[in-house]
Amino acid sequence: MSFDNIAKYLAEKYPADFAKWLLMSEPQKVTVLKTELSIEPIRADSVIFLQTESRIIHIEFQTLTKSNPPVPLRMLDYYVRLKRQYRKPITQVVIFLQETDDVMAFTEEYADEATVHRYRVVRLWEQDSALFLDNPALLPLAPLTKTDSPSSLLSQVAQKIAKIPDRVERQNIGGCTEILAGLRFKKDLIRQFLQEEIMQESVIYQDIVQSTEFKFLYRLLNRRFGEIEPLLVQQIRDLSTQQLEALGEAFLDFDSVVDLETWLKGQADS
């Protein structure tokens, strides 16, 4: 499960809110740019580029501090590519989601013999929670912000989610909140405050659970029966979350790939 991808989803869904937060101003128009850049294209799941009328905003979400290449070098690389392609001022922000004392979370520049490149770092655990509580787009990040009472903060977040009038938005914000809160809270405490049925109805939550179930089953099947044929892999990928859970139980009784094929055929016929 990628916490970074949840944060990216929120920034893509609510680009103007993230731009306003990070620029500390009200941008007139914000669009989401593709994350692939020319010149030996690179992609990163946790990266998002926003474009205002006069500026590019490059946001990098990080749960872990270690990466390859290291964060400072990656920020320099992106800066050069963005500058070459868009010829606009660029604001770069690395947002660290999980509290750490690793020096990388406190590093704001790349430096070598001839080059110094600076970027901005936001450590969520140092951010005032009030800003995040008052904006549904930022609400899922609120459990990770500064507080003297984490459980009280989680309670406040739950109350704010319950007041979101649109049902679909409430479900998706709730689903994102539950996942990100897992970086700081135990699951039992999260479930005390967040209504499980709302989380489970969230489209983004279902997508992540389904993806996680598929990857786990795929590893088990390959380990037991060897490389699975692409057609069977696709049939498994198309299963619902409930069917994937059922397959996980049925798998224990399989003796060969033939048993898997028979089970999948039964699901298609039902």
C-alpha positions in Angstrom: 0.0 0.0 0.0 1.6 3.3 -1.1 0.9 6.2 1.3 2.7 8.5 -1.2 0.2 7.6 -3.9 -2.7 8.6 -1.7 -1.2 12.0 -1.2 -0.6 12.3 -4.9 -4.3 11.3 -5.6 -5.4 14.2 -3.3 -3.2 16.7 -5.0 -4.5 15.6 -8.4 -8.1 15.8 -7.2 -7.7 19.2 -5.5 -4.8 20.9 -7.3 -6.0 24.5 -6.4 -6.1 23.7 -2.7 -2.6 22.2 -2.7 -1.3 25.1 -4.8 -2.8 27.7 -2.4 -1.4 25.8 0.6 2.2 25.6 -0.8 2.4 29.0 -2.4 0.5 30.7 0.4 -1.4 32.7 -2.2 -4.6 32.3 -4.3 -3.7 31.1 -7.8 -6.1 32.0 -10.5 -5.9 28.8 -12.5 -4.3 25.5 -11.7 -3.9 22.5 -14.0 -2.3 19.1 -13.4 0.6 18.3 -15.8 1.7 14.8 -16.9 4.4 13.4 -14.7 6.6 12.1 -17.5 9.3 14.5 -18.7 11.2 14.3 -21.9 14.9 13.3 -22.3 15.0 9.7 -21.2 11.6 9.9 -19.6 11.3 9.2 -15.9 8.2 8.6 -13.9 7.6 8.5 -10.1 4.4 7.5 -8.5 4.7 10.1 -5.7 5.4 13.1 -8.0 2.9 15.6 -9.2 3.3 18.8 -11.3 0.9 21.6 -11.1 0.8 24.6 -13.4 -0.5 28.0 -12.6 -0.6 31.0 -15.0 2.9 32.0 -14.1 4.6 29.1 -12.2 5.2 25.3 -12.1 4.7 23.6 -8.8 6.6 20.3 -8.4 5.4 18.3 -5.4 7.2 15.2 -4.2 5.6 13.1 -1.5 7.9 10.9 0.6 7.2 8.4 3.3 10.7 7.0 3.4 13.8 9.1 3.4 16.0 6.8 1.4 15.5 6.6 -2.4 17.5 5.9 -5.5 18.6 8.4 -6.7 18.6 10.4 -3.4 16.0 13.1 -3.0 18.3 16.1 -3.5 19.7 14.9 -6.8 16.2 14.0 -8.0 15.0 17.5 -7.2 17.8 19.0 -9.3 17.1 16.6 -12.1 13.4 17.5 -12.2 14.2 21.2 -12.0 16.4 21.1 -15.0 13.9 19.1 -17.0 11.0 21.3 -16.0 12.9 24.5 -16.7 13.9 23.3 -20.2 10.3 22.2 -21.0 8.2 25.0 -19.6 10.5 28.0 -19.2 8.7 29.3 -16.1 9.6 29.9 -12.5 9.5 26.6 -10.5 8.5 26.0 -6.9 9.7 22.6 -5.6 8.4 21.1 -2.4 9.2 17.7 -0.8 6.5 16.7 1.7 7.6 14.1 4.2 4.5 12.3 5.6 5.9 10.3 8.5 7.9 11.7 11.4 11.6 10.9 11.3 14.8 12.4 12.6 16.7 11.3 9.5 18.9 14.1 8.1 17.3 13.7 4.7 14.0 15.1 6.0 15.9 18.2 7.1 18.0 18.6 3.9 16.8 21.4 1.5 19.6 21.5 -1.1 21.7 19.5 -3.5 25.4 20.5 -3.4 28.5 19.3 -5.1 31.7 21.0 -6.3 30.1 23.3 -8.8 26.4 23.2 -8.2 24.0 24.2 -5.4 20.3 23.7 -5.9 17.7 24.5 -3.2 14.2 23.3 -2.7 11.6 23.5 0.0 10.9 20.7 2.6 7.6 20.4 4.5 7.6 18.0 7.5 3.9 17.3 8.2 4.5 16.6 11.9 5.6 20.2 12.3 2.6 21.8 10.5 -0.3 23.5 12.3 -3.3 21.1 12.2 -5.8 24.0 12.0 -5.1 24.7 8.3 -5.7 21.0 7.4 -8.9 20.6 9.5 -10.6 23.5 7.7 -10.1 22.2 4.1 -11.5 18.8 3.0 -8.8 18.5 0.3 -6.1 18.6 3.0 -8.1 16.8 5.7 -6.6 13.3 5.1 -3.2 14.8 5.9 -4.4 16.3 9.2 -3.8 13.1 11.4 -0.1 13.5 10.5 0.2 17.2 11.6 1.4 18.7 14.9 -0.6 18.0 18.0 -0.2 17.5 21.7 -3.0 14.9 21.7 -3.0 12.6 18.6 -6.2 10.8 19.5 -8.0 14.1 20.0 -6.8 15.2 16.6 -8.1 12.0 15.0 -11.5 12.6 16.7 -11.6 16.2 15.2 -10.7 14.8 11.8 -13.5 12.2 12.0 -16.0 14.9 12.9 -15.0 17.0 10.0 -15.3 14.1 7.6 -18.8 13.4 8.9 -19.9 17.0 7.9 -18.8 16.7 4.3 -22.2 17.1 2.5 -21.4 15.2 -0.7 -21.6 11.4 0.0 -19.0 10.3 -2.6 -16.5 13.0 -1.5 -17.1 12.0 2.1 -16.4 8.4 1.3 -13.2 9.1 -0.7 -11.8 11.7 1.9 -12.6 9.2 4.6 -10.9 6.3 2.8 -7.7 8.4 2.2 -7.8 9.6 5.8 -7.9 6.0 7.1 -4.9 4.9 5.0 -2.7 7.9 5.8 -3.6 7.8 9.5 -2.0 4.3 9.5 1.3 6.1 9.4 0.7 7.3 12.9 -2.1 5.3 14.6 -2.9 1.7 15.2 -5.8 0.3 13.2 -8.0 -0.3 16.2 -7.8 3.4 17.2 -8.5 4.5 13.7 -11.6 2.3 13.6 -12.8 3.8 16.9 -13.2 7.2 15.2 -13.7 6.6 11.5 -16.8 4.7 10.4 -15.7 1.5 8.7 -18.6 1.3 6.3 -17.8 4.8 4.9 -14.2 3.7 4.3 -15.1 0.5 2.6 -17.5 2.4 0.2 -14.7 4.7 -0.9 -13.6 4.1 -4.5 -10.0 5.0 -3.8 -10.0 2.7 -0.7 -11.5 -0.2 -2.7 -8.9 0.3 -5.5 -6.0 0.1 -3.0 -7.3 -2.9 -1.1 -8.0 -4.7 -4.4 -4.5 -3.9 -5.7 -2.9 -5.1 -2.4 -5.0 -8.4 -2.4 -4.0 -9.1 -6.1 -0.3 -8.5 -5.5 -0.3 -10.8 -2.5 -2.2 -13.6 -4.2 0.0 -13.2 -7.4 3.1 -13.8 -5.3 1.7 -16.8 -3.6 0.5 -18.4 -6.8 3.8 -17.9 -8.6 5.7 -19.3 -5.6 3.6 -22.4 -5.5 2.9 -23.1 -9.2 5.6 -21.2 -11.0 5.0 -18.4 -13.6 1.2 -18.0 -14.2 0.0 -17.6 -17.8 -0.9 -14.0 -18.7 -4.5 -14.9 -19.4 -5.0 -16.3 -15.9 -3.2 -13.3 -14.4 -5.7 -11.0 -16.2 -8.7 -13.1 -15.0 -7.4 -12.8 -11.4 -6.8 -9.0 -11.8 -10.4 -8.6 -12.9 -11.8 -10.2 -9.8 -13.6 -8.0 -7.2 -12.2 -7.6 -3.7 -14.6 -10.1 -2.3 -13.6 -12.7 -5.0 -9.9 -12.1 -4.3 -10.6 -12.8 -0.6 -12.5 -16.0 -1.6 -9.6 -17.1 -3.9 -7.2 -16.6 -1.0 -9.1 -19.1 1.0 -9.7 -21.5 -1.9 -6.0 -21.4 -2.9 -5.2 -23.4 0.2 -6.9 -26.5 -1.3 -5.4 -26.2 -4.8 -3.1 -28.9 -5.9 -2.2 -27.5 -9.4 -2.9 -24.7 -11.8 -5.8 -26.7 -13.1 -7.6 -26.2 -9.8 -7.1 -22.4 -10.2 -8.4 -22.5 -13.8 -11.5 -24.5 -12.6 -12.1 -22.0 -9.8 -11.8 -19.0 -12.1 -14.2 -20.6 -14.6 -16.7 -21.1 -11.8 -16.5 -17.4 -10.9 -17.1 -16.4 -14.5 -20.1 -18.8 -14.8 -21.7 -17.7 -11.6 
